[in-house]
Amino acid sequence: MYKNTLPVIIAIVIFLGGCTLAPKFKQPKAPVPDKWPQGDVYKKAGVSKGVPRVWELRWEDFFADPGLKAIVRMALKNNRDLRLAALNVEQARALYGVRRAELFPSVNALGTGSKRRSATDLTLPRQPRTTKQFSVDLGITAWEIDFFGRIRSLKQQALEQYLATEEARRSAQISLVSEVARVYLALAADRKNLKLARSTLRTQEEIYNLIKKQYETGLANELDLHRARTPVETARGEVARYSQLVAQDQNALNLLAGSPVPEDLLPRGLEAIKPPRDISPGLSSEVLVRRPDIMAAEHQLKAAYAFIGAARAAFFPRISLTTALGTASNELSGLFDSGNGTWSFTPRIVMPIFDARTWAAYRVSKAQRKIALAQYERAIQTAFREVADALAVKGTVDERLAAQRSLVEALSKTYRLAEKRYETGIDSYLGVLDAQRSLLAAQQGLTMLRLAKLANRVRLYAVLGGGGQ
């Protein structure tokens, strides 16, 4: 009896291997130039001999500072945002499993047993008074045979959404690694400026105390005394401001790391940090397709294509099959005797005539594909702009640093000459005050430019897709 089911099973397997109604996916052309921007601004930001490409460096090789690498490891282990991204991946993978399981039938089994004893006068001669009955029922309930690929399209949509979620997790990791490095460098720069502010405060207090003594002995006037107090209060305010920034940087670093960062891992100053390695962007902008956010947008676009296939399949008949297999025996040993089995199936066909919801779902699927395409193209354009901005900084920051160093050197000499002119009585203390204020601003600007160079190197590594391994 069961051998008759073999042709039916073979036919179902053949139908399940059919094609879907989803449109064929075509890789959209990137809406950006093939090459990176050219010109004087970018002349020093191109490919350099011996400089590795971003995809050749894991983050452990890109970062050279041991304290920074240790904090990045803490963040990858403990950061809650990254943990949520990983949990989203698990959820998407489970949803894909649900969609995939719909391709296969659900088999249910039900076993029953009974025992009955009859009266002697109601029992035939030589027949037992006690009768035992056992039965097993196997059934497949409403198994939809995917003739037109509706379930396979939904499964493909779930798969692409899962892959997009995985790329989103990689993108979150890149953001986390680069943000840890950015805050670490900012903390180093703020500690450097705090050290400078404290040194300036001590110097200005010494000068103020000296002028105060001169005022008390009649060698300085009251105007010079009040002018000398101005840089003291300014430096005191700078100390308070950079103390606040240092505390906020440490708070941000603790949040990113997911736990308090030990003091011995924190940077002492910007000059003590081992800089990240220099990298090359490559010759072509095609490297952008390696970025996980762009890959995620591509998977979402493919998911939209698959959803169109499911929406198209909804216009065609939906066929489901209900089967039942029953076996009964009065002895356990005969339970699976083929002579005692029965098999039946009941097909159910739903033929759509007109359903406004089906048409609406189809229109929605086409709109979603257009939205996904626009999001994919926007992701590429945004990535190109981010890389171009980072290359513009890379091509000009060294010249800015050289000019700032020269400015600091010139203002240092100006400050020393202004002090000598005041001490000899040639100029008033106003000249010293102006020179000191300009020198402090230039020194702080030099520190921020050094920070900008290191931070931009990290930025370029991240926008090229580095750090997501």
C-alpha positions as CSV (number, residue, x, y, z in Angstrom):
1,M,0.0,0.0,0.0
2,Y,2.8,2.5,1.0
3,K,4.6,1.9,-2.3
4,N,1.9,3.9,-4.0
5,T,3.0,7.0,-2.2
6,L,6.4,7.0,-3.8
7,P,5.4,8.7,-7.1
8,V,3.5,11.4,-5.2
9,I,6.6,12.1,-3.0
10,I,8.9,12.3,-6.1
11,A,6.5,14.7,-7.9
12,I,6.4,16.9,-4.8
13,V,10.2,17.1,-4.6
14,I,10.3,18.0,-8.3
15,F,7.8,20.8,-7.9
16,L,9.7,22.1,-4.8
17,G,12.8,22.5,-6.9
18,G,11.0,24.9,-9.3
19,C,11.9,28.5,-10.0
20,T,10.5,31.5,-8.1
21,L,8.8,34.5,-9.7
22,A,11.3,37.0,-8.2
23,P,13.0,39.3,-10.8
24,K,16.6,38.5,-11.5
25,F,18.9,40.7,-9.4
26,K,21.3,43.0,-11.3
27,Q,24.1,44.8,-9.6
28,P,23.4,48.5,-9.8
29,K,26.0,50.8,-11.2
30,A,27.7,52.8,-8.4
31,P,26.6,56.5,-8.7
32,V,30.2,57.8,-7.9
33,P,33.4,58.3,-9.9
34,D,35.6,55.3,-10.4
35,K,38.6,57.2,-9.1
36,W,39.2,59.2,-5.9
37,P,39.2,63.0,-6.2
38,Q,42.3,64.5,-7.8
39,G,44.0,67.8,-7.3
40,D,46.6,69.6,-5.2
41,V,44.6,68.9,-2.0
42,Y,44.8,65.1,-2.6
43,K,48.3,64.9,-4.1
44,K,49.8,63.5,-0.9
45,A,46.9,61.3,-0.1
46,G,47.2,58.8,-2.9
47,V,48.9,55.4,-3.2
48,S,52.3,55.3,-1.6
49,K,54.9,52.6,-2.2
50,G,55.2,50.2,0.8
51,V,52.0,51.6,2.5
52,P,49.5,48.7,3.0
53,R,45.9,48.8,1.8
54,V,43.1,48.9,4.4
55,W,41.9,45.4,3.7
56,E,45.4,44.1,4.4
57,L,45.4,45.2,8.0
58,R,43.4,43.9,10.9
59,W,42.7,46.4,13.6
60,E,45.3,44.7,15.9
61,D,47.9,45.4,13.2
62,F,46.7,48.9,12.4
63,F,46.8,50.2,16.0
64,A,50.3,50.3,17.5
65,D,49.6,51.7,20.9
66,P,49.3,48.8,23.5
67,G,47.0,50.7,25.8
68,L,44.6,51.5,22.9
69,K,44.6,47.9,21.7
70,A,43.8,46.7,25.2
71,I,40.8,49.0,25.5
72,V,39.5,48.0,22.1
73,R,39.6,44.4,23.2
74,M,37.6,45.3,26.3
75,A,35.0,47.2,24.2
76,L,34.6,44.3,21.7
77,K,34.0,42.0,24.7
78,N,31.8,44.2,26.9
79,N,30.2,46.9,24.8
80,R,26.4,46.7,25.1
81,D,25.6,48.2,21.7
82,L,27.8,45.7,20.0
83,R,26.1,42.9,22.1
84,L,22.7,44.1,20.9
85,A,23.9,44.0,17.3
86,A,25.0,40.4,17.8
87,L,21.7,39.5,19.4
88,N,19.9,41.1,16.4
89,V,21.9,38.8,14.2
90,E,20.8,35.8,16.2
91,Q,17.2,36.9,15.9
92,A,17.5,37.3,12.1
93,R,19.1,33.9,11.8
94,A,16.2,32.4,13.8
95,L,13.6,34.1,11.6
96,Y,15.4,32.7,8.5
97,G,15.1,29.3,10.1
98,V,11.4,29.8,10.5
99,R,10.9,30.7,6.9
100,R,13.0,27.8,5.7
101,A,11.1,25.4,7.8
102,E,7.9,26.3,6.0
103,L,9.2,24.4,2.9
104,F,9.0,21.1,4.7
105,P,5.9,19.3,6.0
106,S,5.0,19.1,9.7
107,V,4.4,15.5,10.7
108,N,2.2,14.8,13.7
109,A,1.9,11.4,15.5
110,L,-0.9,10.2,17.8
111,G,-0.9,6.9,19.5
112,T,-3.9,5.3,21.4
113,G,-4.5,2.0,23.1
114,S,-7.5,0.3,24.7
115,K,-8.3,-2.9,26.6
116,R,-11.8,-4.4,26.7
117,R,-13.2,-7.5,28.6
118,S,-16.4,-9.1,27.4
119,A,-18.9,-11.3,29.3
120,T,-18.6,-15.0,28.9
121,D,-22.0,-15.5,27.3
122,L,-21.2,-12.8,24.7
123,T,-17.9,-14.3,23.7
124,L,-17.6,-16.8,20.8
125,P,-16.2,-20.2,21.5
126,R,-12.4,-20.4,21.6
127,Q,-12.1,-16.5,21.5
128,P,-10.4,-14.6,24.3
129,R,-12.6,-12.6,26.6
130,T,-10.0,-9.8,26.8
131,T,-9.4,-7.7,23.6
132,K,-6.4,-5.2,23.2
133,Q,-6.3,-2.5,20.6
134,F,-3.4,-0.3,19.7
135,S,-3.3,2.4,17.0
136,V,-0.8,4.9,15.6
137,D,-1.9,7.8,13.4
138,L,0.7,9.9,11.4
139,G,-0.5,13.0,9.7
140,I,0.7,16.0,7.7
141,T,-1.5,19.0,8.3
142,A,-2.0,21.7,5.6
143,W,1.4,21.3,3.9
144,E,1.6,24.0,1.2
145,I,3.3,22.8,-1.9
146,D,5.4,25.7,-3.2
147,F,4.6,25.4,-6.9
148,F,5.1,29.1,-7.6
149,G,8.0,29.8,-5.2
150,R,6.1,32.0,-2.7
151,I,7.6,30.3,0.4
152,R,11.1,30.1,-1.3
153,S,10.9,33.8,-2.0
154,L,10.0,34.6,1.6
155,K,12.8,32.3,2.7
156,Q,15.3,34.2,0.4
157,Q,14.0,37.5,1.7
158,A,14.6,36.3,5.3
159,L,18.1,35.1,4.3
160,E,19.1,38.4,2.8
161,Q,17.7,40.3,5.8
162,Y,19.8,38.0,8.0
163,L,22.9,38.7,6.0
164,A,22.1,42.4,6.1
165,T,21.9,42.2,9.9
166,E,25.2,40.4,10.0
167,E,26.8,43.3,8.0
168,A,25.1,45.7,10.3
169,R,26.9,44.0,13.2
170,R,30.2,44.4,11.4
171,S,29.4,48.0,10.7
172,A,28.7,48.5,14.4
173,Q,32.0,46.9,15.3
174,I,33.9,49.3,12.9
175,S,32.1,52.3,14.5
176,L,32.9,51.0,18.0
177,V,36.6,50.4,17.2
178,S,37.0,53.8,15.6
179,E,35.1,55.6,18.3
180,V,37.2,54.0,21.0
181,A,40.3,55.2,19.2
182,R,38.9,58.7,18.7
183,V,38.0,59.1,22.4
184,Y,41.4,57.7,23.4
185,L,43.2,60.2,21.2
186,A,40.9,63.0,22.4
187,L,41.7,62.1,26.0
188,A,45.4,62.2,25.3
189,A,45.1,65.7,23.6
190,D,43.0,67.0,26.5
191,R,45.5,65.8,29.0
192,K,48.2,67.5,27.0
193,N,46.3,70.7,27.0
194,L,45.5,70.3,30.7
195,K,49.2,70.0,31.4
196,L,49.9,73.1,29.4
197,A,47.2,75.0,31.2
198,R,48.5,74.1,34.6
199,S,52.1,75.0,33.5
200,T,50.8,78.4,32.2
201,L,48.9,79.0,35.4
202,R,52.0,78.4,37.6
203,T,54.0,80.7,35.3
204,Q,51.4,83.5,35.4
205,E,51.0,83.2,39.2
206,E,54.7,83.6,39.6
207,I,54.7,86.7,37.3
208,Y,51.7,88.1,39.1
209,N,53.4,87.6,42.5
210,L,56.5,89.3,41.2
211,I,54.6,92.3,39.8
212,K,52.6,92.5,43.1
213,K,55.9,92.9,45.0
214,Q,57.0,95.5,42.5
215,Y,53.7,97.4,43.0
216,E,54.1,97.2,46.8
217,T,57.6,98.8,46.5
218,G,56.5,101.4,43.9
219,L,58.3,99.8,40.9
220,A,55.1,98.9,39.1
221,N,51.8,100.7,38.7
222,E,48.3,99.5,39.5
223,L,47.4,99.1,35.9
224,D,50.2,96.5,35.4
225,L,49.1,94.7,38.5
226,H,45.5,94.3,37.2
227,R,46.8,93.3,33.8
228,A,49.0,90.6,35.3
229,R,46.0,89.2,37.0
230,T,44.1,88.7,33.7
231,P,46.2,85.8,32.4
232,V,46.2,84.1,35.9
233,E,42.4,84.0,35.9
234,T,42.3,83.0,32.2
235,A,44.7,80.1,32.9
236,R,42.7,79.0,35.9
237,G,39.6,78.8,33.7
238,E,41.5,76.8,31.2
239,V,42.6,74.3,33.9
240,A,39.0,73.9,34.9
241,R,37.8,73.5,31.3
242,Y,40.3,70.8,30.4
243,S,39.8,69.0,33.7
244,Q,36.2,68.8,32.8
245,L,37.0,67.5,29.3
246,V,39.4,64.9,30.6
247,A,36.7,63.6,33.0
248,Q,34.2,63.5,30.2
249,D,36.6,61.7,27.9
250,Q,37.2,59.0,30.6
251,N,33.5,58.6,31.1
252,A,33.0,58.1,27.4
253,L,35.8,55.6,27.3
254,N,34.4,53.7,30.2
255,L,31.0,53.5,28.4
256,L,32.5,52.3,25.2
257,A,34.6,49.7,27.0
258,G,31.6,48.4,28.9
259,S,33.5,48.6,32.2
260,P,35.9,51.0,34.0
261,V,39.2,51.3,32.2
262,P,42.3,50.8,34.4
263,E,44.4,53.9,34.9
264,D,47.5,52.3,33.6
265,L,45.8,51.9,30.1
266,L,45.0,55.5,29.8
267,P,47.3,57.8,27.7
268,R,49.5,60.3,29.5
269,G,49.7,62.7,26.6
270,L,49.5,62.9,22.9
271,E,53.2,62.7,22.4
272,A,53.4,59.4,24.3
273,I,51.0,57.6,22.0
274,K,52.3,55.3,19.3
275,P,50.5,56.5,16.2
276,P,48.4,54.1,14.0
277,R,49.9,52.8,10.8
278,D,49.6,54.8,7.6
279,I,47.3,53.3,5.0
280,S,46.6,53.7,1.3
281,P,43.1,54.0,-0.1
282,G,44.0,52.2,-3.3
283,L,43.5,53.5,-6.8
284,S,39.8,52.8,-7.4
285,S,36.7,53.7,-5.4
286,E,35.4,50.1,-6.0
287,V,37.0,49.3,-2.6
288,L,33.8,50.9,-1.1
289,V,31.8,47.8,-1.9
290,R,33.7,46.1,0.9
291,R,32.2,48.4,3.5
292,P,29.6,46.5,5.6
293,D,27.0,49.2,5.5
294,I,27.0,49.1,1.7
295,M,26.9,45.3,1.7
296,A,24.0,45.5,4.1
297,A,22.2,47.9,1.8
298,E,22.8,45.5,-1.1
299,H,21.4,42.6,0.9
300,Q,18.3,44.7,1.7
301,L,17.9,45.4,-2.0
302,K,18.1,41.6,-2.8
303,A,15.5,41.0,-0.1
304,A,13.2,43.5,-1.8
305,Y,13.7,41.6,-5.1
306,A,12.7,38.4,-3.2
307,F,9.6,40.0,-1.7
308,I,8.5,40.9,-5.2
309,G,8.6,37.2,-6.1
310,A,6.4,36.4,-3.1
311,A,4.0,39.1,-4.0
312,R,3.8,37.8,-7.6
313,A,3.2,34.2,-6.4
314,A,0.2,35.4,-4.4
315,F,-1.7,35.9,-7.7
316,F,-1.5,32.2,-8.4
317,P,-3.3,29.2,-6.8
318,R,-2.1,28.1,-3.4
319,I,-2.1,24.3,-3.0
320,S,-1.9,22.6,0.3
321,L,-1.9,18.9,1.1
322,T,-3.2,17.1,4.2
323,T,-2.2,13.4,4.5
324,A,-3.0,10.8,7.0
325,L,-1.4,7.4,7.7
326,G,-3.1,5.1,10.2
327,T,-2.0,1.7,11.6
328,A,-3.9,-0.5,14.0
329,S,-3.3,-3.9,15.6
330,N,-4.3,-5.9,18.6
331,E,-0.6,-6.8,19.3
332,L,2.4,-4.5,19.5
333,S,4.4,-6.8,17.3
334,G,2.0,-6.2,14.4
335,L,1.9,-2.5,14.8
336,F,3.9,-1.7,11.7
337,D,2.6,-4.5,9.5
338,S,1.8,-2.9,6.1
339,G,-1.3,-5.0,5.8
340,N,-2.9,-3.1,8.6
341,G,-2.1,0.4,7.4
342,T,-4.2,3.0,5.6
343,W,-3.1,6.1,3.7
344,S,-5.0,9.0,2.4
345,F,-4.4,12.6,1.3
346,T,-6.7,15.6,0.8
347,P,-5.6,18.4,-1.5
348,R,-6.8,21.9,-0.9
349,I,-6.6,24.5,-3.6
350,V,-7.2,28.2,-3.1
351,M,-7.7,30.1,-6.3
352,P,-7.4,33.9,-6.1
353,I,-10.1,35.7,-8.1
354,F,-9.7,39.2,-6.9
355,D,-8.1,40.4,-3.7
356,A,-7.3,44.1,-3.2
357,R,-4.8,43.2,-0.5
358,T,-2.8,41.1,-3.0
359,W,-2.6,43.9,-5.5
360,A,-1.7,46.3,-2.7
361,A,1.1,44.0,-1.4
362,Y,2.5,43.8,-5.0
363,R,2.6,47.6,-5.3
364,V,4.2,47.8,-1.9
365,S,6.9,45.3,-2.9
366,K,7.8,47.3,-6.0
367,A,7.9,50.5,-4.0
368,Q,10.2,48.8,-1.4
369,R,12.6,47.8,-4.2
370,K,12.8,51.4,-5.4
371,I,13.4,52.5,-1.8
372,A,16.1,49.9,-1.2
373,L,17.8,50.9,-4.5
374,A,17.8,54.6,-3.4
375,Q,19.2,53.6,0.0
376,Y,21.9,51.5,-1.6
377,E,23.0,54.3,-3.9
378,R,22.9,56.9,-1.1
379,A,25.1,54.6,1.0
380,I,27.7,54.5,-1.8
381,Q,27.6,58.2,-2.3
382,T,27.9,58.9,1.5
383,A,30.9,56.5,1.7
384,F,32.6,58.2,-1.2
385,R,32.2,61.6,0.4
386,E,33.5,60.3,3.8
387,V,36.6,58.8,2.1
388,A,37.1,62.0,0.0
389,D,36.9,64.2,3.1
390,A,39.4,62.0,5.0
391,L,41.8,62.1,2.0
392,A,41.5,65.9,1.9
393,V,42.6,66.1,5.5
394,K,45.4,63.6,4.9
395,G,46.7,65.6,1.9
396,T,46.8,68.9,3.8
397,V,47.4,68.2,7.5
398,D,51.2,68.0,7.3
399,E,51.4,71.4,5.8
400,R,49.1,72.8,8.5
401,L,51.2,71.2,11.1
402,A,54.4,72.6,9.7
403,A,52.9,76.1,9.6
404,Q,51.6,75.8,13.2
405,R,55.0,74.7,14.5
406,S,56.6,77.7,12.8
407,L,53.8,79.9,14.4
408,V,54.5,78.5,17.9
409,E,58.2,79.1,17.5
410,A,57.7,82.7,16.3
411,L,55.2,83.5,19.1
412,S,57.6,82.0,21.7
413,K,60.3,84.4,20.6
414,T,57.8,87.3,20.6
415,Y,56.8,86.4,24.1
416,R,60.4,86.3,25.4
417,L,61.1,89.7,23.7
418,A,58.0,91.2,25.1
419,E,59.0,90.1,28.6
420,K,62.5,91.7,28.2
421,R,61.1,95.0,26.9
422,Y,58.7,95.1,29.9
423,E,61.5,94.3,32.3
424,T,63.7,97.1,30.8
425,G,60.7,99.5,30.9
426,I,60.5,100.0,27.2
427,D,56.9,98.7,26.9
428,S,54.0,98.2,29.2
429,Y,52.7,94.8,30.4
430,L,50.0,94.9,27.8
431,G,52.5,93.7,25.2
432,V,53.5,90.8,27.4
433,L,49.8,89.9,27.9
434,D,49.0,89.9,24.2
435,A,52.1,87.8,23.4
436,Q,51.3,85.3,26.1
437,R,47.7,84.9,25.0
438,S,48.7,84.4,21.4
439,L,51.3,81.8,22.3
440,L,48.9,79.8,24.5
441,A,46.3,79.7,21.7
442,A,49.0,78.6,19.2
443,Q,50.2,75.8,21.4
444,Q,46.7,74.5,22.0
445,G,46.1,74.7,18.2
446,L,49.3,72.7,17.6
447,T,48.0,70.0,19.9
448,M,44.6,69.9,18.2
449,L,46.3,69.6,14.8
450,R,48.4,66.7,16.0
451,L,45.1,65.1,17.2
452,A,43.5,65.8,13.9
453,K,46.2,64.0,12.0
454,L,46.0,60.9,14.2
455,A,42.2,60.9,14.4
456,N,42.0,61.3,10.6
457,R,44.2,58.3,10.1
458,V,41.7,56.3,12.2
459,R,38.8,57.9,10.3
460,L,40.3,56.9,7.0
461,Y,40.8,53.3,8.2
462,A,37.1,53.1,9.3
463,V,35.5,54.7,6.3
464,L,37.4,52.3,4.0
465,G,35.9,49.5,5.9
466,G,38.7,48.6,8.3
467,G,38.2,47.2,11.8
468,G,35.2,44.9,11.1
469,Q,37.1,41.6,11.0
